[in-house]
């Protein structure tokens, strides 16, 4: 065999080996879920009464990446033990360690490798535990940079929970996160996901600010959105589901294939006072 022909065959073999990852878009599923903090006054909705079903719900839908809001440390630890295929990152909002609610991010450890992580406080001093503007409570955004082992590309995932009372705080928090996403893109992060409980409807200013720089997966989904419009359920099946305050945004690095609001329940009650949002992305 001529040396030239042999070289061509070797080149073709390499191309055929690597071609599938370039010919087929890489898909991943992402879920955001406000799991409701463990409030002893919740009665029939107490964490102890619903944690197993909530973990089973997550396992059944099997997101590759999951962002939770309101989880206290023992709730995060419970999910960490129940979701066997996952690792998580996160810090308590009160002290940057273990105290207060987490915006933890879980990811499949068989698919993703953590490259770096961090937490921003939604305040004038985002580098340390603090309460911003007119917020009632400390608020955070936890982020993680992941290496996708299926295609060798990285992505950044941000999970947040805006204040429920402070109108200015929600506006300023949106500005802060837009600035953060733009800084990531300038650094070369081509794929960014932002998700969480934003305590604001689509027609309110914080959401409009985010819409200006990112893509709302509800609006961008190639398939029609599945499930109800609203994500605030207040526990009871049959309640009005028209208030959408939980979102998953992406930048230009992703295509939104599917979007859904999940309504799994037991005995007429949901597993949290919020419904989880699930999306399928590709890039």
Secondary structure, DSSP 8 states (H G I E B T S, - for coil): --HHHHHHHHHHHHHHHHHHHHHS--EEEEEEEE-----GGGGGG-HHHHHHHHHHHHHHHT-SEEEEESB-HHHHHHHHHH-TTEEEE---TTTSSSSS-B--EEEETTTEEEEEEEEEESSS-TTSS---TT-SS--EEEEEEEEETTTS-EEEEEEEE--SS-HHHHHHHHHHHHHHHHHHHHTT---EEEEEE-S--TTSHHHHHHHHHSEEHHHH-SS--BS-S--B--SBTTS------EEEEE-TT-EEEEEEE---EETTEESSSB--EEEEEE-
